[in-house]
Amino acid sequence: MKHALMFVMLLGLISCKDDEPEKEPIVVTTVDLFTITGRGTVGSGIIESEGGYKVTEAGIVYGTSSSPTVDDVKEKADPFAPTELPYTFSVTIRGSLPSGTIYYRAYAAAGDKIFYGQTKTKN
């Protein structure tokens, strides 16, 4: 009897599964960079959908590699306070951009999850 009870308990533990539904990715769109003389370069993005996450940070990443990440140069949208979707944010990149081709894209973060918009280029 003891063994049967232990078997049932073990079977119950094995059959338990995580009931948290899989989340959709955050959808973020990259908008073209433009320069304002004397002010810097402005980058924008649009958070189209949070996909079940709570976006806590957004901004633009850029660099000379074809797939920039938050480990490269990033400019955070500050303040970041989305009220409804879609939510448009912008950042100002002060100073001059590196010479040559610059790759950039919008990003949105939810905790340790980072989602990127499409990569664009500026010469």
The first five atom37 places (N, CA, C, CB, O) and aatype in JSON, in Angstrom:
{
  "aatype": [12, 11, 8, 0, 10, 12, 13, 19, 12, 10, 10, 7, 10, 9, 15, 4, 11, 3, 3, 6, 14, 6, 11, 6, 14, 9, 19, 19, 16, 16, 19, 3, 10, 13, 16, 9, 16, 7, 1, 7, 16, 19, 7, 15, 7, 9, 9, 6, 15, 6, 7, 7, 18, 11, 19, 16, 6, 0, 7, 9, 19, 18, 7, 16, 15, 15, 15, 14, 16, 19, 3, 3, 19, 11, 6, 11, 0, 3, 14, 13, 0, 14, 16, 6, 10, 14, 18, 16, 13, 15, 19, 16, 9, 1, 7, 15, 10, 14, 15, 7, 16, 9, 18, 18, 1, 0, 18, 0, 0, 0, 7, 3, 11, 9, 13, 18, 7, 5, 16, 11, 16, 11, 2],
  "atom_mask": [
    [1, 1, 1, 1, 1],
    [1, 1, 1, 1, 1],
    [1, 1, 1, 1, 1],
    [1, 1, 1, 1, 1],
    [1, 1, 1, 1, 1],
    [1, 1, 1, 1, 1],
    [1, 1, 1, 1, 1],
    [1, 1, 1, 1, 1],
    [1, 1, 1, 1, 1],
    [1, 1, 1, 1, 1],
    [1, 1, 1, 1, 1],
    [1, 1, 1, 0, 1],
    [1, 1, 1, 1, 1],
    [1, 1, 1, 1, 1],
    [1, 1, 1, 1, 1],
    [1, 1, 1, 1, 1],
    [1, 1, 1, 1, 1],
    [1, 1, 1, 1, 1],
    [1, 1, 1, 1, 1],
    [1, 1, 1, 1, 1],
    [1, 1, 1, 1, 1],
    [1, 1, 1, 1, 1],
    [1, 1, 1, 1, 1],
    [1, 1, 1, 1, 1],
    [1, 1, 1, 1, 1],
    [1, 1, 1, 1, 1],
    [1, 1, 1, 1, 1],
    [1, 1, 1, 1, 1],
    [1, 1, 1, 1, 1],
    [1, 1, 1, 1, 1],
    [1, 1, 1, 1, 1],
    [1, 1, 1, 1, 1],
    [1, 1, 1, 1, 1],
    [1, 1, 1, 1, 1],
    [1, 1, 1, 1, 1],
    [1, 1, 1, 1, 1],
    [1, 1, 1, 1, 1],
    [1, 1, 1, 0, 1],
    [1, 1, 1, 1, 1],
    [1, 1, 1, 0, 1],
    [1, 1, 1, 1, 1],
    [1, 1, 1, 1, 1],
    [1, 1, 1, 0, 1],
    [1, 1, 1, 1, 1],
    [1, 1, 1, 0, 1],
    [1, 1, 1, 1, 1],
    [1, 1, 1, 1, 1],
    [1, 1, 1, 1, 1],
    [1, 1, 1, 1, 1],
    [1, 1, 1, 1, 1],
    [1, 1, 1, 0, 1],
    [1, 1, 1, 0, 1],
    [1, 1, 1, 1, 1],
    [1, 1, 1, 1, 1],
    [1, 1, 1, 1, 1],
    [1, 1, 1, 1, 1],
    [1, 1, 1, 1, 1],
    [1, 1, 1, 1, 1],
    [1, 1, 1, 0, 1],
    [1, 1, 1, 1, 1],
    [1, 1, 1, 1, 1],
    [1, 1, 1, 1, 1],
    [1, 1, 1, 0, 1],
    [1, 1, 1, 1, 1],
    [1, 1, 1, 1, 1],
    [1, 1, 1, 1, 1],
    [1, 1, 1, 1, 1],
    [1, 1, 1, 1, 1],
    [1, 1, 1, 1, 1],
    [1, 1, 1, 1, 1],
    [1, 1, 1, 1, 1],
    [1, 1, 1, 1, 1],
    [1, 1, 1, 1, 1],
    [1, 1, 1, 1, 1],
    [1, 1, 1, 1, 1],
    [1, 1, 1, 1, 1],
    [1, 1, 1, 1, 1],
    [1, 1, 1, 1, 1],
    [1, 1, 1, 1, 1],
    [1, 1, 1, 1, 1],
    [1, 1, 1, 1, 1],
    [1, 1, 1, 1, 1],
    [1, 1, 1, 1, 1],
    [1, 1, 1, 1, 1],
    [1, 1, 1, 1, 1],
    [1, 1, 1, 1, 1],
    [1, 1, 1, 1, 1],
    [1, 1, 1, 1, 1],
    [1, 1, 1, 1, 1],
    [1, 1, 1, 1, 1],
    [1, 1, 1, 1, 1],
    [1, 1, 1, 1, 1],
    [1, 1, 1, 1, 1],
    [1, 1, 1, 1, 1],
    [1, 1, 1, 0, 1],
    [1, 1, 1, 1, 1],
    [1, 1, 1, 1, 1],
    [1, 1, 1, 1, 1],
    [1, 1, 1, 1, 1],
    [1, 1, 1, 0, 1],
    [1, 1, 1, 1, 1],
    [1, 1, 1, 1, 1],
    [1, 1, 1, 1, 1],
    [1, 1, 1, 1, 1],
    [1, 1, 1, 1, 1],
    [1, 1, 1, 1, 1],
    [1, 1, 1, 1, 1],
    [1, 1, 1, 1, 1],
    [1, 1, 1, 1, 1],
    [1, 1, 1, 1, 1],
    [1, 1, 1, 0, 1],
    [1, 1, 1, 1, 1],
    [1, 1, 1, 1, 1],
    [1, 1, 1, 1, 1],
    [1, 1, 1, 1, 1],
    [1, 1, 1, 1, 1],
    [1, 1, 1, 0, 1],
    [1, 1, 1, 1, 1],
    [1, 1, 1, 1, 1],
    [1, 1, 1, 1, 1],
    [1, 1, 1, 1, 1],
    [1, 1, 1, 1, 1],
    [1, 1, 1, 1, 1]
  ],
  "atom_positions": [
    [[0.82, -1.19, 0.0], [0.0, 0.0, 0.0], [0.87, 1.26, 0.0], [-0.94, -0.01, 1.21], [0.59, 2.22, -0.71]],
    [[1.93, 1.23, 0.8], [2.84, 2.37, 0.87], [3.45, 2.66, -0.49], [3.94, 2.12, 1.89], [3.56, 3.82, -0.91]],
    [[3.85, 1.58, -1.17], [4.49, 1.75, -2.48], [3.5, 2.28, -3.51], [5.08, 0.41, -2.96], [3.87, 3.09, -4.37]],
    [[2.27, 1.85, -3.44], [1.25, 2.33, -4.38], [1.0, 3.82, -4.17], [-0.07, 1.53, -4.2], [0.86, 4.56, -5.14]],
    [[0.95, 4.27, -2.91], [0.73, 5.67, -2.62], [1.9, 6.52, -3.12], [0.52, 5.88, -1.11], [1.7, 7.59, -3.69]],
    [[3.12, 6.03, -2.9], [4.31, 6.75, -3.37], [4.32, 6.83, -4.9], [5.6, 6.07, -2.88], [4.7, 7.85, -5.47]],
    [[3.88, 5.74, -5.55], [3.84, 5.72, -7.0], [2.85, 6.76, -7.53], [3.46, 4.31, -7.51], [3.15, 7.48, -8.48]],
    [[1.68, 6.84, -6.9], [0.67, 7.81, -7.31], [1.18, 9.23, -7.11], [-0.63, 7.59, -6.53], [0.96, 10.09, -7.96]],
    [[1.86, 9.48, -5.99], [2.4, 10.82, -5.74], [3.47, 11.17, -6.76], [2.98, 10.9, -4.32], [3.49, 12.28, -7.28]],
    [[4.34, 10.23, -7.06], [5.4, 10.45, -8.04], [4.81, 10.69, -9.42], [6.36, 9.25, -8.07], [5.27, 11.57, -10.14]],
    [[3.81, 9.93, -9.79], [3.14, 10.09, -11.06], [2.51, 11.48, -11.16], [2.08, 9.0, -11.26], [2.56, 12.13, -12.21]],
    [[1.93, 11.94, -10.06], [1.34, 13.28, -10.02], [2.38, 14.35, -10.23], [0.0, 0.0, 0.0], [2.12, 15.33, -10.93]],
    [[3.56, 14.21, -9.63], [4.63, 15.18, -9.81], [5.14, 15.2, -11.24], [5.77, 14.89, -8.86], [5.41, 16.27, -11.8]],
    [[5.27, 14.03, -11.82], [5.78, 13.94, -13.19], [4.79, 14.54, -14.17], [6.08, 12.49, -13.56], [5.19, 15.2, -15.13]],
    [[3.5, 14.32, -13.94], [2.51, 14.78, -14.9], [2.17, 16.26, -14.76], [1.26, 13.97, -14.77], [1.5, 16.82, -15.63]],
    [[2.61, 16.91, -13.67], [2.36, 18.34, -13.51], [3.15, 19.09, -14.57], [2.74, 18.83, -12.08], [4.33, 18.8, -14.79]],
    [[2.52, 20.02, -15.2], [3.23, 20.82, -16.19], [2.95, 22.29, -15.95], [2.83, 20.42, -17.62], [1.98, 22.66, -15.29]],
    [[3.82, 23.11, -16.49], [3.68, 24.55, -16.35], [2.44, 25.0, -17.1], [4.94, 25.28, -16.86], [2.34, 24.79, -18.31]],
    [[1.5, 25.61, -16.4], [0.26, 26.04, -17.02], [0.34, 27.44, -17.6], [-0.86, 25.98, -16.02], [-0.65, 27.94, -18.13]],
    [[1.5, 28.1, -17.51], [1.64, 29.44, -18.06], [1.66, 29.37, -19.59], [2.93, 30.13, -17.53], [2.5, 28.67, -20.16]],
    [[0.75, 30.07, -20.24], [0.72, 30.02, -21.71], [1.97, 30.65, -22.3], [-0.54, 30.72, -22.25], [2.57, 31.56, -21.72]],
    [[2.36, 30.16, -23.47], [3.5, 30.73, -24.18], [3.13, 32.13, -24.66], [3.95, 29.83, -25.37], [2.04, 32.33, -25.19]],
    [[4.02, 33.08, -24.49], [3.75, 34.46, -24.86], [4.19, 34.72, -26.29], [4.46, 35.43, -23.91], [5.12, 34.11, -26.81]],
    [[3.48, 35.64, -26.91], [3.86, 36.1, -28.24], [5.0, 37.09, -28.09], [2.64, 36.75, -28.99], [5.14, 37.71, -27.03]],
    [[5.84, 37.28, -29.12], [6.91, 38.27, -29.02], [6.36, 39.69, -29.04], [7.91, 38.09, -30.16], [5.28, 39.95, -29.57]],
    [[7.12, 40.59, -28.46], [6.79, 42.02, -28.55], [7.07, 42.44, -29.99], [7.63, 42.88, -27.52], [8.1, 42.08, -30.56]],
    [[6.16, 43.2, -30.58], [6.34, 43.67, -31.95], [6.76, 45.13, -31.89], [5.03, 43.49, -32.8], [6.02, 45.99, -31.41]],
    [[7.97, 45.39, -32.39], [8.51, 46.76, -32.39], [8.98, 47.09, -33.81], [9.69, 46.9, -31.36], [9.6, 46.27, -34.48]],
    [[8.67, 48.3, -34.25], [9.0, 48.75, -35.6], [10.05, 49.85, -35.52], [7.74, 49.26, -36.35], [9.96, 50.74, -34.68]],
    [[11.05, 49.78, -36.39], [12.09, 50.8, -36.47], [11.67, 51.87, -37.47], [13.46, 50.19, -36.87], [11.26, 51.55, -38.58]],
    [[11.77, 53.14, -37.07], [11.46, 54.27, -37.94], [12.78, 54.88, -38.41], [10.57, 55.35, -37.19], [13.78, 54.8, -37.69]],
    [[12.8, 55.48, -39.6], [14.03, 56.06, -40.15], [14.63, 57.11, -39.24], [13.74, 56.67, -41.52], [13.92, 57.88, -38.59]],
    [[15.97, 57.14, -39.19], [16.69, 58.2, -38.48], [16.62, 59.5, -39.29], [18.17, 57.8, -38.22], [16.58, 59.47, -40.52]],
    [[16.61, 60.62, -38.6], [16.75, 61.89, -39.3], [17.56, 62.83, -38.42], [15.36, 62.5, -39.64], [17.59, 62.7, -37.2]],
    [[18.23, 63.79, -39.07], [19.11, 64.71, -38.38], [18.45, 66.08, -38.26], [20.46, 64.82, -39.12], [17.87, 66.59, -39.22]],
    [[18.56, 66.65, -37.08], [18.12, 68.02, -36.85], [19.39, 68.83, -36.64], [17.11, 68.15, -35.61], [20.11, 68.62, -35.66]],
    [[19.68, 69.75, -37.54], [20.9, 70.54, -37.48], [21.05, 71.2, -36.11], [20.92, 71.6, -38.59], [20.13, 71.86, -35.62]],
    [[22.21, 71.01, -35.51], [22.51, 71.61, -34.22], [21.94, 70.86, -33.02], [0.0, 0.0, 0.0], [22.24, 71.22, -31.89]],
    [[21.13, 69.83, -33.24], [20.52, 69.12, -32.12], [20.94, 67.67, -32.04], [19.02, 69.19, -32.23], [20.96, 67.09, -30.95]],
    [[21.3, 67.07, -33.17], [21.67, 65.67, -33.18], [20.82, 64.86, -34.14], [0.0, 0.0, 0.0], [20.13, 65.42, -35.0]],
    [[20.88, 63.57, -33.99], [20.12, 62.65, -34.83], [18.99, 62.06, -33.99], [21.02, 61.53, -35.42], [19.2, 61.68, -32.84]],
    [[17.81, 61.99, -34.57], [16.65, 61.46, -33.85], [16.3, 60.09, -34.42], [15.44, 62.43, -33.96], [16.19, 59.9, -35.63]],
    [[16.12, 59.15, -33.5], [15.67, 57.81, -33.86], [14.36, 57.52, -33.18], [0.0, 0.0, 0.0], [14.13, 57.96, -32.05]],
    [[13.5, 56.76, -33.85], [12.19, 56.46, -33.29], [11.83, 55.01, -33.49], [11.12, 57.35, -33.91], [12.41, 54.3, -34.32]],
    [[10.87, 54.58, -32.71], [10.33, 53.23, -32.84], [8.88, 53.23, -32.43], [0.0, 0.0, 0.0], [8.39, 54.17, -31.79]],
    [[8.21, 52.17, -32.79], [6.8, 52.01, -32.43], [6.63, 50.64, -31.82], [5.86, 52.21, -33.67], [6.97, 49.63, -32.44]],
    [[6.09, 50.6, -30.62], [5.73, 49.32, -30.01], [4.31, 49.03, -30.46], [5.85, 49.34, -28.42], [3.36, 49.7, -30.05]],
    [[4.17, 48.03, -31.31], [2.88, 47.69, -31.89], [2.07, 46.78, -30.96], [3.06, 47.01, -33.24], [0.86, 46.91, -30.84]],
    [[2.78, 45.85, -30.29], [2.12, 44.87, -29.43], [3.09, 44.43, -28.35], [1.61, 43.65, -30.25], [4.28, 44.26, -28.61]],
    [[2.59, 44.23, -27.13], [3.44, 43.74, -26.04], [3.46, 42.22, -25.95], [2.97, 44.32, -24.71], [4.26, 41.66, -25.21]],
    [[2.6, 41.56, -26.69], [2.63, 40.1, -26.77], [2.49, 39.38, -25.45], [0.0, 0.0, 0.0], [2.99, 38.27, -25.31]],
    [[1.84, 39.98, -24.47], [1.7, 39.33, -23.16], [2.78, 39.74, -22.17], [0.0, 0.0, 0.0], [2.71, 39.37, -21.0]],
    [[3.77, 40.49, -22.61], [4.82, 41.0, -21.73], [4.46, 42.41, -21.27], [6.19, 41.0, -22.44], [3.52, 43.01, -21.79]],
    [[5.18, 42.92, -20.31], [5.07, 44.32, -19.89], [6.39, 45.0, -20.28], [4.79, 44.44, -18.33], [7.42, 44.76, -19.66]],
    [[6.34, 45.85, -21.29], [7.55, 46.53, -21.77], [7.99, 47.54, -20.71], [7.29, 47.24, -23.14], [7.2, 48.37, -20.26]],
    [[9.26, 47.46, -20.31], [9.79, 48.33, -19.27], [10.84, 49.31, -19.79], [10.38, 47.51, -18.17], [11.21, 50.26, -19.09]],
    [[11.31, 49.08, -21.01], [12.35, 49.95, -21.59], [12.27, 49.84, -23.11], [13.77, 49.55, -21.07], [11.95, 48.78, -23.66]],
    [[12.57, 50.94, -23.77], [12.62, 50.94, -25.23], [13.65, 51.96, -25.66], [11.22, 51.25, -25.85], [14.02, 52.84, -24.89]],
    [[14.11, 51.84, -26.89], [15.09, 52.78, -27.4], [15.62, 52.36, -28.75], [0.0, 0.0, 0.0], [15.0, 51.57, -29.46]],
    [[16.77, 52.9, -29.09], [17.44, 52.63, -30.36], [18.84, 52.11, -30.06], [17.5, 53.91, -31.27], [19.54, 52.66, -29.21]],
    [[19.24, 51.06, -30.76], [20.62, 50.57, -30.69], [21.26, 50.82, -32.05], [20.68, 49.05, -30.29], [20.59, 50.77, -33.08]],
    [[22.56, 51.09, -32.05], [23.23, 51.34, -33.32], [24.7, 51.0, -33.23], [23.05, 52.79, -33.75], [25.26, 50.88, -32.14]],
    [[25.3, 50.85, -34.39], [26.73, 50.55, -34.47], [27.13, 50.23, -35.89], [0.0, 0.0, 0.0], [26.36, 50.44, -36.83]],
    [[28.34, 49.73, -36.04], [28.86, 49.43, -37.36], [28.68, 47.95, -37.73], [30.32, 49.8, -37.44], [29.0, 47.56, -38.85]],
    [[28.19, 47.13, -36.8], [27.9, 45.73, -37.13], [26.48, 45.65, -37.7], [28.06, 44.8, -35.88], [25.64, 46.49, -37.38]],
    [[26.22, 44.66, -38.51], [24.94, 44.58, -39.22], [23.76, 44.19, -38.34], [25.05, 43.61, -40.34], [22.61, 44.27, -38.79]],
    [[24.0, 43.77, -37.12], [22.91, 43.41, -36.2], [23.18, 44.0, -34.82], [22.74, 41.87, -36.1], [23.54, 43.27, -33.9]],
    [[23.03, 45.32, -34.66], [23.34, 45.92, -33.36], [22.4, 45.4, -32.26], [23.24, 47.44, -33.45], [21.24, 45.08, -32.51]],
    [[22.94, 45.33, -31.04], [22.17, 44.87, -29.89], [22.33, 45.87, -28.75], [22.62, 43.44, -29.45], [23.04, 46.86, -28.89]],
    [[21.67, 45.6, -27.64], [21.81, 46.49, -26.48], [23.22, 46.44, -25.91], [20.8, 46.1, -25.4], [23.57, 47.27, -25.07]],
    [[24.04, 45.48, -26.35], [25.44, 45.44, -25.91], [26.31, 46.4, -26.71], [25.99, 44.02, -26.04], [27.44, 46.68, -26.32]],
    [[25.77, 46.92, -27.83], [26.46, 47.95, -28.6], [26.06, 49.3, -27.99], [26.1, 47.87, -30.14], [25.83, 49.39, -26.78]],
    [[25.98, 50.32, -28.8], [25.56, 51.63, -28.3], [24.04, 51.66, -28.27], [26.13, 52.79, -29.17], [23.39, 51.29, -29.25]],
    [[23.48, 52.1, -27.15], [22.03, 52.22, -27.08], [21.64, 53.56, -26.49], [21.42, 51.08, -26.25], [22.33, 54.11, -25.63]],
    [[20.54, 54.07, -26.97], [19.94, 55.29, -26.45], [18.54, 54.92, -25.97], [19.9, 56.45, -27.53], [17.7, 54.5, -26.76]],
    [[18.31, 55.06, -24.67], [17.01, 54.71, -24.1], [16.04, 55.87, -24.23], [17.16, 54.3, -22.63], [16.4, 57.03, -24.09]],
    [[14.79, 55.52, -24.51], [13.73, 56.52, -24.51], [13.46, 56.89, -23.06], [12.42, 55.99, -25.23], [13.14, 56.04, -22.23]],
    [[13.59, 58.18, -22.76], [13.42, 58.62, -21.38], [12.71, 59.95, -21.38], [14.79, 58.72, -20.64], [13.26, 60.9, -21.95]],
    [[11.58, 60.11, -20.82], [10.9, 59.08, -20.03], [10.2, 58.07, -20.94], [9.89, 59.71, -19.07], [9.82, 58.39, -22.07]],
    [[10.05, 56.85, -20.44], [9.34, 55.8, -21.16], [8.08, 55.49, -20.37], [10.23, 54.52, -21.36], [8.15, 54.92, -19.29]],
    [[6.95, 55.88, -20.91], [5.69, 55.7, -20.19], [4.56, 55.39, -21.16], [5.36, 56.96, -19.37], [3.7, 56.24, -21.41]],
    [[4.55, 54.16, -21.71], [3.49, 53.84, -22.66], [2.12, 53.85, -21.98], [3.74, 52.49, -23.31], [1.95, 53.29, -20.9]],
    [[1.17, 54.48, -22.63], [-0.18, 54.54, -22.08], [-1.14, 53.65, -22.86], [-0.68, 55.97, -22.07], [-2.05, 53.05, -22.29]],
    [[-0.93, 53.58, -24.16], [-1.73, 52.69, -24.99], [-0.93, 52.31, -26.22], [-3.08, 53.36, -25.4], [0.05, 52.97, -26.57]],
    [[-1.34, 51.25, -26.87], [-0.63, 50.76, -28.04], [-1.42, 51.13, -29.29], [-0.42, 49.23, -27.96], [-2.65, 51.17, -29.23]],
    [[-0.78, 51.4, -30.42], [0.68, 51.46, -30.56], [1.26, 52.67, -29.83], [1.07, 51.49, -32.04], [0.62, 53.71, -29.71]],
    [[2.49, 52.5, -29.34], [3.18, 53.55, -28.59], [4.43, 53.95, -29.36], [3.55, 53.07, -27.15], [5.3, 53.12, -29.62]],
    [[4.53, 55.23, -29.72], [5.69, 55.75, -30.45], [6.64, 56.42, -29.46], [5.26, 56.74, -31.56], [6.22, 57.21, -28.61]],
    [[7.92, 56.11, -29.58], [8.93, 56.73, -28.73], [10.05, 57.26, -29.62], [9.49, 55.72, -27.68], [10.22, 56.82, -30.76]],
    [[10.81, 58.2, -29.1], [11.95, 58.72, -29.85], [13.1, 59.02, -28.9], [11.56, 59.98, -30.66], [12.9, 59.25, -27.7]],
    [[14.29, 59.02, -29.47], [15.51, 59.34, -28.71], [16.35, 60.28, -29.55], [16.31, 58.04, -28.34], [16.25, 60.29, -30.78]],
    [[17.19, 61.06, -28.89], [18.12, 61.92, -29.59], [19.53, 61.4, -29.38], [18.01, 63.39, -29.11], [19.97, 61.21, -28.25]],
    [[20.22, 61.16, -30.49], [21.62, 60.73, -30.45], [22.44, 62.0, -30.59], [21.97, 59.68, -31.59], [22.51, 62.59, -31.67]],
    [[23.04, 62.42, -29.5], [23.8, 63.68, -29.49], [25.21, 63.43, -30.03], [23.86, 64.29, -28.05], [25.77, 62.35, -29.86]],
    [[25.75, 64.44, -30.66], [27.08, 64.29, -31.24], [27.0, 63.64, -32.6], [0.0, 0.0, 0.0], [25.91, 63.42, -33.14]],
    [[28.15, 63.32, -33.15], [28.17, 62.76, -34.49], [28.16, 61.23, -34.43], [29.4, 63.25, -35.27], [28.69, 60.62, -33.5]],
    [[27.56, 60.65, -35.44], [27.55, 59.19, -35.57], [28.9, 58.74, -36.12], [26.38, 58.72, -36.49], [29.6, 59.53, -36.76]],
    [[29.28, 57.5, -35.89], [30.53, 56.99, -36.48], [30.48, 57.13, -38.01], [30.78, 55.51, -36.08], [29.41, 57.11, -38.61]],
    [[31.64, 57.27, -38.61], [31.68, 57.41, -40.07], [31.4, 56.06, -40.73], [33.04, 57.97, -40.53], [31.57, 55.01, -40.11]],
    [[30.98, 56.12, -41.97], [30.67, 54.9, -42.71], [29.2, 54.52, -42.55], [0.0, 0.0, 0.0], [28.36, 55.36, -42.2]],
    [[28.91, 53.28, -42.8], [27.54, 52.8, -42.71], [27.2, 52.49, -41.26], [27.33, 51.55, -43.59], [27.93, 51.78, -40.57]],
    [[26.08, 53.04, -40.81], [25.58, 52.8, -39.45], [24.35, 51.9, -39.56], [25.23, 54.15, -38.72], [23.45, 52.13, -40.37]],
    [[24.33, 50.88, -38.74], [23.17, 50.0, -38.65], [22.44, 50.34, -37.36], [23.59, 48.48, -38.69], [23.06, 50.54, -36.32]],
    [[21.14, 50.41, -37.43], [20.37, 50.76, -36.24], [19.03, 50.03, -36.26], [20.15, 52.28, -36.16], [18.54, 49.62, -37.31]],
    [[18.45, 49.88, -35.06], [17.12, 49.31, -34.94], [16.52, 49.66, -33.59], [17.16, 47.78, -35.13], [17.23, 49.9, -32.62]],
    [[15.21, 49.68, -33.56], [14.5, 49.93, -32.31], [14.52, 48.64, -31.48], [13.04, 50.4, -32.58], [14.62, 47.54, -32.01]],
    [[14.43, 48.81, -30.17], [14.31, 47.64, -29.3], [13.29, 47.92, -28.21], [15.69, 47.27, -28.66], [12.98, 49.07, -27.9]],
    [[12.77, 46.85, -27.65], [11.87, 46.93, -26.5], [12.27, 45.81, -25.55], [10.35, 46.82, -26.93], [12.52, 44.68, -25.98]],
    [[12.33, 46.13, -24.27], [12.75, 45.15, -23.26], [11.63, 44.92, -22.26], [14.03, 45.62, -22.54], [10.9, 45.84, -21.88]],
    [[11.52, 43.67, -21.84], [10.59, 43.27, -20.79], [11.38, 42.35, -19.87], [9.28, 42.56, -21.38], [11.52, 41.16, -20.15]],
    [[11.88, 42.91, -18.77], [12.75, 42.12, -17.89], [14.03, 41.78, -18.64], [0.0, 0.0, 0.0], [14.69, 42.66, -19.18]],
    [[14.37, 40.49, -18.68], [15.59, 40.08, -19.37], [15.33, 39.7, -20.84], [16.22, 38.9, -18.65], [16.25, 39.25, -21.52]],
    [[14.13, 39.87, -21.32], [13.79, 39.59, -22.72], [13.92, 40.87, -23.54], [12.35, 39.0, -22.85], [13.4, 41.92, -23.16]],
    [[14.64, 40.77, -24.67], [14.85, 41.93, -25.54], [14.3, 41.56, -26.92], [16.38, 42.34, -25.62], [14.58, 40.48, -27.45]],
    [[13.53, 42.45, -27.5], [12.96, 42.25, -28.83], [13.39, 43.43, -29.7], [11.4, 42.12, -28.78], [13.42, 44.57, -29.25]],
    [[13.71, 43.13, -30.97], [14.24, 44.15, -31.88], [13.32, 44.34, -33.09], [15.64, 43.76, -32.34], [12.67, 43.41, -33.56]],
    [[13.31, 45.58, -33.57], [12.65, 45.87, -34.84], [13.61, 45.55, -35.97], [0.0, 0.0, 0.0], [14.7, 45.04, -35.74]],
    [[13.19, 45.84, -37.17], [14.03, 45.56, -38.33], [15.25, 46.47, -38.33], [13.22, 45.73, -39.63], [15.19, 47.62, -37.87]],
    [[16.36, 45.95, -38.84], [17.61, 46.72, -38.94], [17.54, 47.61, -40.17], [18.85, 45.79, -39.0], [17.13, 47.19, -41.25]],
    [[17.96, 48.87, -39.99], [18.04, 49.83, -41.09], [19.46, 50.38, -41.15], [17.0, 50.99, -40.9], [20.25, 50.18, -40.22]],
    [[19.78, 51.06, -42.23], [21.11, 51.63, -42.39], [21.04, 53.13, -42.68], [21.86, 50.91, -43.53], [20.05, 53.65, -43.19]],
    [[22.13, 53.8, -42.31], [22.3, 55.23, -42.63], [23.77, 55.43, -43.0], [21.89, 56.18, -41.41], [24.66, 54.94, -42.31]],
    [[24.01, 56.13, -44.1], [25.38, 56.4, -44.52], [25.78, 57.81, -44.17], [25.54, 56.19, -46.02], [26.91, 58.22, -44.45]]
  ]
}
